[in-house]
Amino acid sequence: MVIMAIFLLFQTSMTAINVYFYSKDLEYILPLPIKPREILIAKLNTLLVIVYIGEIVLGFIPLIMYGLMVAQSLVYFIFMIAVLIVFPLLIVILISFATTILMKIFNFIKNKNILQLVVTVILLLGIFYLENYSVTNFTSDMEELNNIENVQEKENALQESYESLGNNFIIVNPSIEALNNTNGFLSSFLQILKIVAYSAISMVIFVLVSSKIYLKIILSNVTRTKRKSKNVEKIKLKSSKKGKAYIKKEIKMLFRRPTFFMQTIFPVIFILITVILIVSVFIPLIDSAIQNDEDIRETLAQLSFNMEVACYILIALQVLFSISTVSLTAISREGKDAILIKYAPIDLYKQFLYKNVLQFILNIIVSVVVLGLLLYLIPDIGIVNTILIFLISIFTNLINSYTMLLVDLRKPNINWNSEYEVTKNSDKKSFQYGFMIIMVLILLYIGRLLENLNIVLGLTIEIAIFAIIFIIYNIILKKKINKVFNKIM
């Protein structure tokens, strides 16, 4: 639940400023006889819908799987749904409030992109601080456990450590208690009410305070001077450098526009940094626990790396691949200039490949970091198996990138006024999450078919399977490439 809270904090911080202050509909809403608090509440509902979509992947699916695995009763699933509904409320309200206050403070900044970047970075730094503070305190508590010899005292101290960690996120402990249902139905219900009460109080404060300043801020943003001319990047096309120039243009577009960078690249960087920090903090504690417990050492010695473990690693990589939307917005980011793609003196198939390069490289970095960490933590995996898993991840990466770009080509959003509109399309994100689930099921099925084989042979066969799938995919795409680009109007 702590991880989900951090993820939701991060997701809300990335999207709040655009929902409240830079959405396209504000220009049409402002002339209407609608009160500022009504607009605020409507925007809050919009933000909640966006957050709920992310929560489905990180909360709903894992909790459902846990409930089925341990054979939980119907009561668990009822409270699970209730918890998932109320869990993001306080997070969304607090981040919305913080965003509004920061916009009021920094509204003197005239450049829209810089203002968005400043507010978003401050929010993210606050989340990093909270995360670091929580992990540091938890680490300190875990170190103290090593000095406790009595088993019962150790268990009690461990429970207190987890509760202390949850206390840093006011909604975590009530949510866990509601799901555990250890003290009966009424106790769980009261925990849900506690979260609702926190959210209601925060909501009242947010609306009362923000409604006083919200209208002035959005009026300032709407009337802010727009750039008089749009600088179109000219590509000097030399026969041997067309590809490099095209990819260079894609990179500049992402890094010159903070909104695009924060919505497509930064989430992956954030997740990787978080994983590395958590690993660096907890590994010494885990090593210490292993050295002090002979039973754990014997259990670990009996474990072996097999196709099941490799399957879980590939699933984790596939989940991480679904975080970024570089390919999913590759055409839409061009805006109305996307029509020029069809008339550029570069083959459409090659343009399709160039559009996928950034997503492919980003996912390659994710694979290298994750597999490198796993090889460091679990040397028994072996270099050969790590390389084979990496090769499989390359083909799943290519399939993922191709599919996401095809989704954007099927329904490109090129008539946008705000850069955030490009990345907030819930239909496309839903498809991305759906495709991730399909890939996870495929990986589980292949892993089950090959589970009795030698690990090297099994991974080699899996490489061949995904290579064949990709080759067929690529051949069909190449034949249909002109039809694929017809949606760009």
Order of alpha helices (4+ residues) and beta strands (2+ residues): alpha-alpha-alpha-alpha-alpha-alpha-alpha-alpha-alpha-alpha-alpha-alpha-alpha-alpha-alpha-alpha-alpha-alpha-alpha-alpha
